[in-house]
Amino acid sequence: MLVSMAMRSEGFDAVGPMTRRELQASRPRRPWLLIVASLLLAVLSAVLWAKWEESRVRAERLQAEIKQVYAETEALRTQAARAQQRATQLERQLRDGETDRSFARPRATRAR
C-alpha cells in the first residue's frame, strides 16, 4: 500500500502544478441537457396528473348526471305507461257503458 502511495505522489510531481482552469477543464461537465429534460419531465408529469384528476372528477359528475337522467326517464316512461293504461281502461268503460245503455233502453217506436 505504501508503494502505491509513493507512486501516486511521483505521478503528481511529474505532471506539475495545475492551474484552476486546467482543473476545471479536466473535471467532467454536468449534463445540462439531461438536467433540463428531467425537470421538464417532472413539470409535465405534474401538469398532466392535475389535468387527469380534473377529468376524472368531471367524468364522475357526468356519470352521476347520466344515472339521474336515466332514473327520471324511467319514471316518465312508467308514468306514461300508467296514463296509457288508464286511458285505455276509461275508453273501455265508456264503450261498455254505452253498450249497457243501449240494451237497457229499448228504442221506442213512434206511433202514427
C-alpha positions in Angstrom: 0.0 0.0 0.0 2.8 2.4 0.8 4.4 1.6 -2.5 1.2 2.6 -4.4 1.0 5.9 -2.5 4.6 6.6 -3.3 3.9 6.0 -7.0 1.0 8.3 -6.9 3.0 11.1 -5.3 5.6 10.7 -8.0 2.9 10.9 -10.7 1.6 14.2 -9.4 5.1 15.6 -9.1 5.9 14.7 -12.7 2.8 16.4 -14.0 3.5 19.6 -12.1 1.1 22.1 -10.6 -2.2 22.5 -12.4 -3.9 25.8 -12.8 -7.5 26.3 -11.8 -8.6 26.5 -15.4 -6.9 23.2 -16.2 -8.6 21.6 -13.2 -12.0 22.8 -14.3 -11.3 21.6 -17.8 -10.3 18.1 -16.6 -13.4 17.7 -14.5 -16.4 16.1 -16.3 -19.0 18.7 -17.3 -22.5 18.4 -16.0 -25.1 17.1 -18.5 -27.2 20.2 -18.5 -29.5 18.9 -21.3 -30.3 15.9 -19.2 -30.9 18.0 -16.1 -33.2 20.4 -18.0 -35.0 17.4 -19.6 -35.6 15.8 -16.2 -37.0 19.0 -14.8 -39.2 19.4 -17.8 -40.5 15.8 -17.5 -41.2 16.4 -13.8 -43.2 19.6 -14.6 -45.1 17.9 -17.4 -45.9 14.9 -15.2 -47.4 17.2 -12.5 -49.4 19.2 -15.1 -50.8 16.0 -16.7 -51.6 14.5 -13.3 -53.6 17.6 -12.3 -55.5 17.6 -15.7 -56.2 13.9 -15.3 -57.6 14.5 -11.8 -59.9 17.2 -13.1 -61.0 15.0 -16.0 -61.7 12.1 -13.6 -63.8 14.2 -11.3 -65.7 15.6 -14.3 -66.3 12.1 -15.6 -67.7 11.0 -12.3 -70.0 14.0 -12.2 -71.2 13.3 -15.7 -71.8 9.6 -14.8 -73.9 10.6 -11.8 -75.8 13.0 -14.0 -76.5 10.3 -16.6 -77.6 8.0 -13.9 -80.1 10.6 -12.7 -81.3 11.3 -16.2 -81.9 7.6 -16.8 -83.9 7.4 -13.5 -86.0 10.4 -14.5 -86.6 8.9 -18.0 -87.7 5.6 -16.5 -90.0 7.4 -14.1 -91.6 9.3 -17.0 -91.8 6.1 -19.1 -93.6 4.4 -16.2 -95.9 7.4 -15.7 -96.7 7.4 -19.5 -97.5 3.7 -19.5 -99.8 4.1 -16.5 -101.6 7.0 -18.2 -102.0 5.0 -21.4 -103.4 2.1 -19.4 -105.8 4.4 -17.6 -106.9 6.0 -20.9 -107.5 2.5 -22.4 -109.4 1.5 -19.3 -111.6 4.6 -19.4 -112.3 4.1 -23.1 -113.3 0.5 -22.4 -115.6 1.6 -19.6 -117.1 4.3 -21.8 -117.8 1.8 -24.6 -119.2 -0.7 -22.1 -121.4 2.0 -20.6 -122.8 2.9 -24.0 -123.5 -0.7 -24.8 -125.2 -1.2 -21.4 -127.4 1.8 -22.1 -128.4 0.7 -25.5 -129.5 -2.7 -24.1 -131.2 -1.0 -21.1 -133.4 1.3 -23.2 -135.1 -0.3 -26.0 -135.9 2.1 -28.7 -139.4 3.3 -28.6 -141.2 3.2 -31.9 -143.3 6.2 -32.8 -147.0 5.6 -33.1 -148.6 7.2 -36.1 
